[in-house]
Amino acid sequence: MRRLSSGASRETFALRTEGGRELVAQLERGGKLSGEAPPQGPLLIAAADAGVPVARVVAHGSSHPLLGAGWTVMEALPGSADPKRILGGEEAPRAEELLDQIAAALAAVHRMPTHGGIAPVASDPLALVRGMHESLGEAHPTFELAFRELAGERPAARGPALVHGDFRMGNLLVDEHGLTGVLDWELAHVGDPAEDLGWLCVPAWRFERPERPAAGLGTREQLLDAYARHSGTAVDPGTLAWWELMGTLRWGVICVMQAFVHLSGATRSVEHAVIGRRACEVEWDLLGMLDERAGARCAPRPGAAAGPGAATGPGAANGPQAGLHDRPTAGELIAAVRATLGEELLPAVEGRRAFELRVSMRALGIVARELEQRDRHDRVRASALAALGAADEGALADAIRAGDFDGEQAALRAGLRSLVAAKLEVANPRYLASEETDPQLKGGADDRRAAR
């Protein structure tokens, strides 16, 4: 048995029986803030009956003293779920062919039965995301702006149908012949099938192909045409756009929620902690989408507003000796630790250990950049809030929710862009650079070179 590197919400293990049978076991993690997941075994069995490519269930159960609240054992499937390999064309069919197979699988998901309590009903998904956001008590003014946009232009509901809830690259298993399996059904629910189409187009799931919104494989039009062909149901572009914006907002709330799972002590995980800092990537995407919907030009990138004299390396903001403590400075110590982790330890480990080491390196990088740029970012924050007449992010979020900025949308988005860009300069500066340079850097994890 060996633990696999994937799975932020469940522990996943690969195992081989004495007879050589390859199996996968998944155990539900405790401490979720979003409620219990529907039982995976019955869902996978129903999915197979509907023609969805899924693993055959060997055994499943719940409330086991060792295996936990829920567990499923299934046969292993061929292929890879690594978006980089799939979108790079490694052992995968042509993008157009794969997108058609994905649309066919999604149409089969939406044909699954919804009776018998197989999955919970989500009658108002926007209210559900709003409730998740409010339960965390974190002010995100950009989220509030997106909530107002979504509440004002809701499309007519479709369905009800079985919605996978997390149908995206990373949860799709692919080999050289095409799609072999749909994974991770813990967010399945009964709702509007267009939700899955919008989630598939969320910017975070395009990985190395941000210019191809449909799962990094093709256009939205290609996705809608393929889905209509396989499902017999046409979804109009406006409905897809609403669900894409909704899915992007939902991912941002989930990022904050993952951090709180760690901070609450329910599940200590550096992976969850670092995901919390990805919320600003989502805010940046939301602002771009809102600009596009408003037909406005994006404001100048505040990410480039650091200007001459901005900190450019670990410890740069500290000077030769900036206070009480001797050299090396805090930033220099972090750089030394990251170099050791990346250049000496990372090449010697693999699997889950290597993944956790990369995430730890990324966390150290975030801390270093925050120390380096703290003073300048304090000034950026104060200036942006003052321009918007708000004392802090909480007051700004309240004002947006109350509609105080409904007549000043362009100025509001420009101010929010300044705040989000400053957060991105710490959390993931490559997310800013990726729009004008290499799209492969967008949302990527640190590698050994980042440790330098």
Steps between C-alpha positions, in 0.01 A plus 500: 500500500614854427339836551438701185585870478154615396194568711451814709173373651566126522791269560567284196708182493610264224531136599561160347349178633695179540344385175634805316174692479552880478260695723448853628362581846361840594431606860298809587689761702330653801465866585323623188335839529261441210307203638517130434561361152247260347605131519739430214426130447135536395583802283769311308272201450221724366749685278619175343139399430445836323803450277744730679859370486576424866690240700316183600419502871637200692374597847373805684369594840480754780559548874795263522729534806812488283385618157296793629167659411500383138720279284501349153722236342497481120694351214785710366453659159764571235606852417613819668309786663798737473373806304852585385545159335151496352499854362857454378382211281698232686318169453176681422285537188459823305348786699182509290447125537558508874265797548229307316552199730485726805172651379359150444597396853342815643178431310500150652549647849192713448297190403565336837198444728435765764250312717568302815716760670807406296624860535381813683284758323649847440192713436689833512873453434571875514349519849703193595826666393394821675438301818841334474664840454319662792574208733873568464480864610767617254449824310556470123358809326557349155286202599223741602514667159468161330208404726312816395567434132377141527191590701395757240515277190394149598412272207192277505570179689530171313467147623490372758782263412787326672787751505853368552606823671874475430515396133831644379855428392671335795196280564499339155714194429638482144722260305606487135152380398314773685293545816519194725345626824316781678636540852412673830122502543491645852333825384223328301151642547168546324476832320541681168714300252642825356696533826737223390559669163584830668731333752689331216576848359618666824844662439669293771427178308653610170849444641750543216242617244334814638409608148288183458219548753337158466723292730812630326397299192280719284249781476176541688316462170663161437402384847139612464468341155642168621281499811186572296589218263538244780228621737238631260489820707621840384652740753523862389829693537348746748408218737848353468655843573293535819602157626865565407497816713316312773752216490793741521348667806429160654863395453612817676278425799630143505858632511417698813316201645799271448716736702246498782497119505870526584470798736214340694722204583255255340760393243850641530632530146751735341321429171173639641684797648666596169173457307360777719747743345372406152177691565660812351557313171125449487435865587722601208307268267167632629602861435601412145167325439304789649695746285414295193133481594494877551675559168769698680869509438710360780678755712880510481653203675592610853730201505743712299451801725777410738724731304870561555633394833246222560624193681624244249654222706491334840618743763519792257262708708706446813816674383848408624377499861152640551451470874575309818589167344826403329542360152369282347171684499165317524468509121852370451437214743183403316689506169768273647241252628316496165825440315584204724153351465488543125855419396602235752188335641242515220704288254524226765126453559198417286126452515306665781819606682622689194162668458492614864857626471410714197199641682717580803747680275215701355383595850848623587509704182171666595637593842821640349315717248262628765792606720678663207207703375302562818566874528421573136187286507382677814520825303319348199223370725457831685490696174245271332270489803521876545409556134192283550411665832526180703679443830584138423402203280209412727346845466560492124334158468199624697470808277513288183237263636276796586530632142686819592730464196240401241553829317880493529587158366807599297666683791412214734652235275815710457539530877436131553753417229766696693426304817488160328818565300687578822381171649603314185851650514538305824288189443597429138669779299520268200121521473540866408792435265328208328244721327768674298772235490480123533148361567658180632603686813141580596407340830799267495672356803854587598770275364868469587586817310262699718709409802783711360 
